[in-house]
Amino acid sequence: MKIKDSFLMKSVAGKIIVVPVGSATLDFNAVVTLNDTGSFLFSLLQSKDCTEGDLVDALTAEYEVDRETAERDVARFVEKISEAGMME
């Protein structure tokens, strides 16, 4: 899994948002706001191709969260960004 190159994460007025660029601006008409965990996962998916397991491992290494919670949160995050059309 990887984030499409046509979506970028930006900091605007103290908030982390995802914005479309290029031709994605024609099809994507929403604003996505990320919390710290979401921006952490989004950054990983922008930089390299990851599996859900890779994301869970990174999340449990970075934050004090148990594996079961991390698996549930990663699955929900991946589902939402996939539904929004941000994944390759």
ZISUL-V438963 format. One record per residue. N is the residue number from 0. RES is the residue in one letter. PHI is phi in radians with two decimals (999 if undefined). BURIAL is + if it has 24 or more other C-alpha atoms within 12 Angstrom, else -. D_FIRST is the distance of its C-alpha to the first C-alpha in Angstrom with 1 decimal. Layout:
n=N res=RES phi=PHI burial=BURIAL d_first=D_FIRST
n=N res=RES phi=PHI burial=BURIAL d_first=D_FIRST
//
This chain:
n=0 res=M phi=999 burial=+ d_first=0.0
n=1 res=K phi=-2.73 burial=+ d_first=3.8
n=2 res=I phi=-1.29 burial=+ d_first=7.0
n=3 res=K phi=-1.07 burial=+ d_first=9.4
n=4 res=D phi=-1.11 burial=+ d_first=12.4
n=5 res=S phi=-1.49 burial=- d_first=14.7
n=6 res=F phi=-2.24 burial=+ d_first=14.1
n=7 res=L phi=-2.15 burial=+ d_first=15.8
n=8 res=M phi=-1.74 burial=+ d_first=16.8
n=9 res=K phi=-2.33 burial=- d_first=20.6
n=10 res=S phi=-1.76 burial=- d_first=23.4
n=11 res=V phi=-2.32 burial=- d_first=26.2
n=12 res=A phi=0.90 burial=- d_first=29.3
n=13 res=G phi=1.41 burial=- d_first=27.8
n=14 res=K phi=-1.95 burial=- d_first=24.8
n=15 res=I phi=-1.71 burial=- d_first=21.2
n=16 res=I phi=-2.20 burial=+ d_first=19.9
n=17 res=V phi=-1.90 burial=+ d_first=17.2
n=18 res=V phi=-2.17 burial=+ d_first=18.8
n=19 res=P phi=-1.43 burial=+ d_first=18.0
n=20 res=V phi=-2.31 burial=- d_first=19.4
n=21 res=G phi=1.10 burial=- d_first=20.8
n=22 res=S phi=-1.16 burial=- d_first=20.7
n=23 res=A phi=-1.13 burial=- d_first=18.3
n=24 res=T phi=-1.14 burial=- d_first=21.4
n=25 res=L phi=-1.33 burial=- d_first=23.0
n=26 res=D phi=-1.82 burial=- d_first=20.7
n=27 res=F phi=-1.91 burial=- d_first=19.5
n=28 res=N phi=-2.15 burial=- d_first=22.5
n=29 res=A phi=-2.47 burial=- d_first=21.6
n=30 res=V phi=-2.05 burial=- d_first=21.4
n=31 res=V phi=-1.97 burial=+ d_first=18.8
n=32 res=T phi=-1.85 burial=- d_first=20.2
n=33 res=L phi=-1.99 burial=+ d_first=18.4
n=34 res=N phi=-1.51 burial=- d_first=20.2
n=35 res=D phi=-1.03 burial=- d_first=20.0
n=36 res=T phi=-1.17 burial=+ d_first=17.4
n=37 res=G phi=-1.07 burial=+ d_first=15.2
n=38 res=S phi=-1.21 burial=+ d_first=15.7
n=39 res=F phi=-1.08 burial=+ d_first=15.0
n=40 res=L phi=-1.15 burial=+ d_first=11.5
n=41 res=F phi=-1.06 burial=+ d_first=10.9
n=42 res=S phi=-1.05 burial=+ d_first=12.3
n=43 res=L phi=-1.08 burial=+ d_first=10.1
n=44 res=L phi=-1.26 burial=+ d_first=6.9
n=45 res=Q phi=-1.35 burial=+ d_first=9.4
n=46 res=S phi=-1.47 burial=- d_first=10.7
n=47 res=K phi=-2.79 burial=- d_first=8.2
n=48 res=D phi=-1.35 burial=- d_first=5.1
n=49 res=C phi=-2.19 burial=+ d_first=5.2
n=50 res=T phi=-1.66 burial=- d_first=6.0
n=51 res=E phi=-1.05 burial=+ d_first=8.1
n=52 res=G phi=-1.07 burial=- d_first=11.0
n=53 res=D phi=-1.05 burial=- d_first=10.2
n=54 res=L phi=-1.15 burial=+ d_first=10.1
n=55 res=V phi=-1.10 burial=+ d_first=13.3
n=56 res=D phi=-1.04 burial=+ d_first=14.9
n=57 res=A phi=-1.14 burial=+ d_first=14.6
n=58 res=L phi=-1.14 burial=+ d_first=15.8
n=59 res=T phi=-1.24 burial=- d_first=18.7
n=60 res=A phi=-1.33 burial=- d_first=19.6
n=61 res=E phi=-1.53 burial=- d_first=19.9
n=62 res=Y phi=-2.11 burial=- d_first=21.5
n=63 res=E phi=-1.45 burial=- d_first=24.2
n=64 res=V phi=-2.47 burial=- d_first=22.4
n=65 res=D phi=-1.32 burial=- d_first=22.7
n=66 res=R phi=-1.05 burial=- d_first=19.8
n=67 res=E phi=-1.07 burial=- d_first=20.5
n=68 res=T phi=-1.13 burial=- d_first=20.3
n=69 res=A phi=-1.07 burial=+ d_first=17.1
n=70 res=E phi=-1.07 burial=- d_first=15.4
n=71 res=R phi=-1.14 burial=- d_first=16.9
n=72 res=D phi=-1.17 burial=+ d_first=15.9
n=73 res=V phi=-1.12 burial=+ d_first=12.3
n=74 res=A phi=-1.04 burial=- d_first=12.2
n=75 res=R phi=-1.17 burial=- d_first=14.2
n=76 res=F phi=-1.10 burial=+ d_first=12.3
n=77 res=V phi=-1.08 burial=+ d_first=9.0
n=78 res=E phi=-1.05 burial=- d_first=11.5
n=79 res=K phi=-1.15 burial=- d_first=13.3
n=80 res=I phi=-1.29 burial=+ d_first=10.9
n=81 res=S phi=-1.19 burial=- d_first=9.6
n=82 res=E phi=-1.06 burial=- d_first=13.3
n=83 res=A phi=-1.39 burial=+ d_first=14.1
n=84 res=G phi=1.39 burial=- d_first=12.2
n=85 res=M phi=-1.59 burial=+ d_first=10.2
n=86 res=M phi=-1.70 burial=+ d_first=6.7
n=87 res=E phi=-1.34 burial=- d_first=6.6
//
